[in-house]
């Protein structure tokens, strides 16, 4: 735990800023899903008492030097925690608590600023070891006319941006007429710039129960990466869009503002429903490139039948489930939607299924782990700057 420098005990709590506190609480927030331990609805945030307990744990774990913390009386500790809650509220990380309610009943509502902070912190951690990177829009091999000249000039055509190449225009006029007496339409030349495309991305997150089985939490790293990807797009690729689909027994769109709070459940893996919903969302986006990024640790094990009943078979590769799921993969291919899959496990069933997906849509598959997921995903997203998606 990183210690915070301070001069003395002040009303603002040892000089701790709201950012210091958010850094200390970020992993706790993502792992707990902002849940009240006794709550039963995974999207609700925790109570005020829950937040106070989280701050108390951060203090005990070294948010301030232990020798100073041990000198505080219980009353001083409670006053310090109160001040930290106020700081989070004053800085815009949580909505102001309703002081008229019982603290055990007050729900802590996080703000977009808090989610941006979590995304920025994750992004900084994930790409910190990757070296320098140049962010920008997604470049392609095509050329267009624009304000920023990065290629040779071309004769002007109706509809081009009139970013006139004066030298080339005058040269053609002189060569055509032998002097500067006449400047014709055919002499006009404009600068070319690299055509930069926009990309619509749907992030499909597997929240089946296997994501937290066997003592390994695979879902928290997946949430971290999704937050980082959202921050990357919002700040570096403002023309792009990112939407999130959660798939389990069925599938549902998840608002990015709710992502940090969501937790896994005792669900199977209905990949087909996730792909159907992802396609529907991408059809609403008017972008040049469209892609699905799927993060999963298991093969498809559920299928929604025409009757609305969910058929489940967690054992092996069920022919019906796999066939229907691959039908949706083929439909993605016909629509020009690329599917990139990040596997958090390497069991035979999952590998065989992903091989078929990759073969059908010519996407990419990554065998990764919760510890390297972020670097692989973010490197792949940024590499779209130099590749044309067909």
C-alpha positions in Angstrom: 0.0 0.0 0.0 1.4 3.4 -1.0 1.7 5.8 1.9 0.5 9.4 1.5 2.7 12.2 2.7 1.1 14.5 5.2 2.1 17.2 7.7 -0.4 16.9 10.5 -3.9 15.8 11.4 -6.1 18.3 9.7 -9.9 18.6 9.2 -9.4 17.2 5.7 -7.9 14.0 7.0 -4.1 13.9 7.0 -4.0 15.9 3.8 -5.6 13.0 1.9 -7.3 14.0 -1.3 -10.4 12.4 -2.8 -8.2 11.0 -5.6 -5.9 9.3 -3.0 -9.0 7.7 -1.4 -10.4 6.6 -4.8 -7.1 4.9 -5.6 -7.2 3.0 -2.4 -10.8 1.9 -2.9 -10.8 1.2 -6.6 -10.0 -2.5 -6.4 -12.4 -2.9 -3.6 -15.2 -1.2 -5.6 -14.6 -3.4 -8.6 -14.3 -6.7 -6.7 -17.4 -6.1 -4.6 -19.5 -4.6 -7.4 -20.6 -1.8 -5.1 -22.8 -4.3 -3.4 -24.2 -4.4 0.1 -23.0 -7.9 1.3 -26.6 -8.6 2.3 -28.2 -7.3 -0.9 -29.8 -9.5 -3.5 -29.9 -7.3 -6.6 -26.5 -7.1 -8.3 -26.8 -3.7 -10.0 -27.6 -1.7 -6.8 -24.7 0.1 -5.1 -23.8 -0.5 -1.5 -25.0 1.3 1.6 -23.4 4.3 3.3 -22.4 1.9 6.2 -20.8 -0.3 3.5 -18.7 2.6 2.2 -17.7 3.6 5.7 -16.5 0.1 6.4 -14.5 0.1 3.1 -12.8 3.3 4.1 -12.0 1.9 7.6 -10.4 -1.2 6.0 -8.3 1.1 3.7 -7.1 3.0 6.8 -6.3 -0.2 8.6 -4.4 -1.4 5.5 -2.1 1.6 5.4 -3.9 4.5 3.7 -2.2 6.6 6.3 1.0 5.4 8.2 0.0 2.7 10.8 1.9 4.4 13.6 -0.3 7.5 13.2 -3.5 5.5 12.7 -3.0 3.6 15.9 -2.8 6.9 17.9 -6.3 7.9 16.8 -9.1 7.4 19.2 -12.3 5.6 18.0 -14.0 9.0 17.9 -11.2 10.5 15.8 -11.4 7.5 13.4 -15.1 8.0 12.9 -14.6 11.7 12.4 -11.9 11.0 9.8 -14.2 8.6 8.0 -17.0 11.1 8.0 -14.6 13.7 6.4 -13.5 11.2 3.7 -17.1 10.5 2.8 -17.7 14.3 2.5 -14.6 14.6 0.3 -15.9 11.9 -2.1 -19.2 13.8 -2.3 -17.6 17.3 -2.6 -15.3 16.1 -5.4 -18.2 14.6 -7.3 -17.3 10.9 -7.0 -20.5 10.0 -5.1 -23.9 11.6 -5.0 -24.5 13.5 -1.8 -25.9 11.1 0.8 -29.4 11.8 2.2 -28.6 12.6 5.8 -32.2 12.3 6.8 -32.1 8.5 6.3 -30.7 5.8 8.4 -27.0 5.2 7.3 -27.9 1.5 6.9 -30.5 2.4 4.3 -28.7 5.1 2.4 -27.5 3.9 -1.0 -24.1 5.2 -2.3 -24.6 6.4 -5.8 -21.4 6.6 -7.8 -21.1 9.3 -10.5 -19.7 9.3 -14.1 -16.7 11.0 -12.7 -16.0 8.0 -10.4 -16.3 5.6 -13.3 -14.0 7.8 -15.5 -11.5 7.8 -12.6 -11.6 4.0 -12.4 -11.2 3.7 -16.2 -8.3 6.1 -16.2 -6.5 4.4 -13.4 -7.0 1.0 -15.0 -5.8 2.3 -18.4 -2.7 3.9 -16.9 -1.9 0.6 -15.1 -2.6 -1.6 -18.1 -0.6 0.3 -20.8 2.0 1.7 -18.4 4.4 -1.2 -19.4 3.7 -1.1 -23.1 5.9 1.9 -23.9 4.9 5.0 -25.8 1.8 4.8 -28.0 0.4 7.3 -30.4 -3.4 7.6 -30.0 -5.7 9.0 -32.6 -8.4 8.0 -35.0 -8.3 4.7 -36.8 -6.2 5.0 -39.9 -6.8 3.0 -43.0 -5.0 2.4 -46.3 -7.5 4.7 -48.1 -6.9 8.3 -48.9 -9.3 11.3 -48.6 -9.2 15.0 -48.9 -9.0 16.9 -45.7 -7.5 19.8 -43.8 -4.5 17.8 -42.5 -2.3 17.0 -45.5 -0.4 13.7 -45.2 -0.2 12.5 -48.8 0.4 13.7 -52.3 -2.1 16.1 -54.0 -4.7 15.1 -56.5 -6.9 16.9 -59.1 -9.9 18.4 -57.5 -13.2 16.5 -57.9 -16.7 17.7 -57.0 -17.3 16.9 -53.3 -13.6 17.0 -52.2 -12.7 19.2 -49.3 -11.2 22.3 -50.9 -7.9 22.3 -49.2 -6.1 23.8 -52.2 -2.5 22.8 -53.0 -1.5 26.2 -54.3 1.9 25.1 -55.7 0.6 22.1 -57.6 -2.3 24.2 -58.9 -0.1 26.9 -60.3 2.4 24.5 -61.7 -0.4 22.7 -63.7 -1.7 26.1 -64.9 1.8 27.2 -66.1 2.4 23.8 -67.8 -0.9 23.8 -69.5 -0.9 27.5 -70.8 2.7 28.4 -70.8 2.0 31.3 -68.5 -0.2 32.6 -65.7 -2.8 34.2 -67.9 -5.4 31.6 -67.3 -6.3 29.3 -64.3 -8.8 26.6 -65.2 -10.9 24.2 -63.3 -8.7 21.3 -64.5 -5.7 22.9 -62.8 -7.1 22.7 -59.3 -5.3 20.3 -57.1 -6.1 19.5 -53.4 -4.1 18.0 -50.6 -4.9 14.4 -49.6 -5.0 13.1 -46.1 -5.3 9.6 -44.8 -8.9 8.5 -44.6 -9.7 7.9 -40.9 -12.5 5.6 -40.1 -14.8 5.3 -37.1 -15.4 2.0 -35.3 -18.4 0.7 -33.4 -17.5 -1.9 -30.7 -19.7 -4.1 -28.6 -18.0 -5.6 -25.7 -19.5 -9.0 -24.8 -18.8 -10.0 -21.2 -19.4 -13.5 -19.9 -20.8 -13.4 -16.4 -21.5 -17.1 -16.0 -20.7 -18.6 -12.6 -17.4 -20.2 -13.9 -15.9 -16.6 -14.0 -15.4 -16.9 -10.2 -15.1 -20.6 -9.7 -12.1 -22.5 -8.3 -10.9 -19.5 -6.3 -10.0 -17.4 -9.3 -11.7 -14.1 -10.0 -11.7 -13.7 -13.7 -14.6 -11.2 -13.8 -13.0 -8.3 -12.0 -10.1 -8.0 -14.5 -12.6 -8.2 -17.3 -14.5 -5.3 -15.7 -11.3 -3.3 -15.3 -10.5 -3.8 -19.0 -14.0 -2.7 -20.1 -13.7 0.5 -18.0 -10.3 1.2 -19.5 -11.5 0.6 -23.0 -14.4 2.9 -22.4 -12.0 5.6 -21.2 -9.7 5.1 -24.1 -12.5 5.5 -26.6 -14.0 8.5 -24.9 -10.7 10.4 -24.7 -8.7 9.2 -27.7 -11.3 8.0 -30.3 -14.3 10.4 -29.8 -15.8 9.3 -33.1 -16.1 5.7 -32.0 -18.8 4.0 -29.9 -18.7 1.3 -27.3 -21.6 -0.6 -25.9 -21.6 -3.5 -23.5 -23.5 -6.8 -23.5 -23.7 -9.1 -20.5 -24.4 -12.7 -21.4 -25.4 -15.5 -19.1 -28.6 -17.7 -19.3 -29.7 -15.0 -21.8 -28.2 -11.6 -22.7 -28.9 -7.9 -21.9 -27.3 -4.6 -22.7 -25.5 -3.1 -19.8 -25.0 0.6 -19.4 -21.3 1.5 -19.0 -22.2 3.4 -15.9 -23.4 0.2 -14.3 -20.4 -1.9 -15.3 -18.4 -1.4 -12.2 -21.3 -2.6 -10.0 -22.3 -5.8 -11.9 -21.4 -9.3 -10.5 -21.5 -12.8 -11.8 -24.3 -15.1 -11.0 -25.2 -18.8 -11.1 -25.7 -18.7 -14.9 -24.9 -20.8 -17.9 -23.3 -19.3 -21.1 -25.8 -18.3 -23.8 -23.3 -16.9 -26.3 -25.9 -17.0 -29.1 -28.2 -14.5 -27.3 -25.2 -12.3 -26.7 -24.3 -12.3 -30.4 -27.9 -11.6 -31.5 -28.1 -8.6 -29.1 -24.6 -7.4 -30.2 -25.7 -7.4 -33.9 -28.8 -5.5 -33.1 -26.8 -2.8 -31.3 -24.3 -2.6 -34.1 -27.0 -2.1 -36.6 -27.9 1.1 -34.8 -24.4 2.5 -35.3 -23.4 4.3 -38.5 -19.7 3.5 -38.4 -17.3 2.3 -41.0 -16.0 -0.6 -38.9 -17.9 -2.8 -36.6 -16.5 -5.3 -34.2 -17.4 -7.6 -31.3 -14.9 -8.2 -28.5 -15.9 -11.2 -26.5 -14.4 -12.1 -23.2 -15.3 -15.5 -21.9 -13.9 -18.5 -20.1 -16.3 -21.2 -21.3 -18.0 -22.7 -24.3 -21.7 -22.0 -25.1 -23.9 -24.1 -22.8 -27.3 -22.5 -23.1 -29.7 -21.6 -25.9 -33.0 -19.7 -26.0 -35.5 -21.8 -28.0 -38.3 -20.4 -30.1 -40.8 -21.1 -27.3 -38.8 -18.7 -25.1 -37.5 -21.6 -22.9 -33.8 -21.6 -22.1 -32.2 -25.0 -23.1 -29.1 -25.7 -21.0 -26.4 -28.4 -21.3 -23.2 -27.6 -19.5 -21.6 -31.0 -20.5 -19.4 -31.0 -23.5 -20.1 -29.4 -26.9 -23.8 -29.7 -27.4 -24.4 -30.0 -31.1 -27.7 -28.0 -31.1 -26.2 -25.2 -29.0 -23.0 -25.0 -31.0 -24.8 -25.1 -34.4 -27.2 -22.3 -33.5 -24.4 -20.2 -32.1 -22.2 -20.6 -35.2 -25.2 -19.6 -37.3 -25.0 -16.2 -35.5 -21.3 -16.0 -36.2 -21.9 -16.6 -39.9 -24.5 -13.8 -39.8 -21.9 -11.5 -38.3 -19.6 -12.3 -41.1 -22.2 -11.5 -43.7 -22.7 -8.1 -42.1 -18.9 -7.4 -42.0 -18.7 -7.6 -38.2 -15.4 -8.8 -36.9 -15.4 -11.0 -33.8 -12.3 -11.0 -31.6 -12.3 -13.5 -28.7 -10.3 -13.4 -25.5 -10.3 -16.7 -23.7 -9.6 -16.7 -20.0 -9.3 -20.5 -19.9 -7.8 -23.1 -22.2 -10.1 -26.1 -21.8 -10.6 -28.2 -24.8 -14.3 -27.4 -25.4 -13.7 -23.6 -25.4 -10.6 -23.8 -27.6 -12.5 -25.9 -30.2 -15.5 -23.6 -30.2 -13.3 -20.5 -30.6 -11.4 -22.1 -33.4 -14.6 -22.5 -35.3 -15.6 -18.9 -34.6 -12.3 -17.6 -35.8 -12.4 -19.7 -38.9 -15.8 -18.4 -39.9 -15.4 -14.7 -39.3 -11.6 -14.4 -39.8 -11.3 -12.6 -36.5 -8.6 -13.2 -33.9 -8.5 -15.4 -30.8 -6.3 -14.8 -27.8 -5.4 -17.3 -25.2 -4.8 -15.1 -22.2 -5.3 -14.9 -18.5 -6.9 -12.4 -16.1 -3.4 -10.9 -15.5 -2.5 -10.2 -19.2 -6.1 -9.6 -20.5 -5.8 -5.8 -20.4 -2.6 -5.5 -22.4 -3.7 -7.9 -25.1 -7.1 -6.3 -25.5 -6.0 -2.7 -25.5 -3.0 -3.4 -27.8 -5.4 -5.1 -30.2 -7.9 -2.2 -30.1 -5.2 0.4 -30.7 -3.7 -1.7 -33.5 -6.8 -1.0 -35.5 -5.2 2.3 -36.4 -3.1 0.6 -39.0 -5.4 -2.1 -40.3 -8.3 -2.0 -42.8 -11.3 -4.2 -41.8 -13.0 -5.8 -44.7 
